[in-house]
Amino acid sequence: MGFSETMKALGDPARREILNMLKNGSMTAGDIAAHFDMAGASVSYHLSQLKNAGLIFEKREKNYIYYSLNASVLEEVLLWLQELKGDHNHES
């Protein structure tokens, strides 16, 4: 997992929508797929890309896989964006 994979994963609108959905808590792939008009294989692909980028975790519980946000990677991206923008919280 690297920063370029993370940024690439964030570049897709469907993946950003999945992340937005997960901010309210863990969801199964079926719950996520119900929000989209795309094949289940496409949703699985997007989940795989998000997982490979480190943006989500998966947790198996009985017959289900639950997906949740990896807040630490999102925080790293936000910190980088703030630095790029020049937002510094310290005085010079």
C-alpha positions, 0 to 999 in steps of 0.5 A: 500500500502506498500513497499513489494507490490511495490517491488512485482509489480516491479518484473514482466517484463510486469509491468515494461514495462507498467511503462516504457511506462507511463514515456512518459505520460498517456495512456488508458488501450487499448493503453497499451494492444495494446503493448502486446500479452496477453488477456485484462484481463491480462493487467487489472490484471497488471494495478490493481497490479501497482495501488495497489502498488501505482505505477500508478494513474487512472483518468476517463475522459468520457468513458476512464480511463487514467493511469499515473505514480506515481513519488513519489513512484518511487522516494521513491524506488530509494532513498531506493536503493541508500541508500542500495547501499551506495550512499550518497550525503552528506559529512561525 
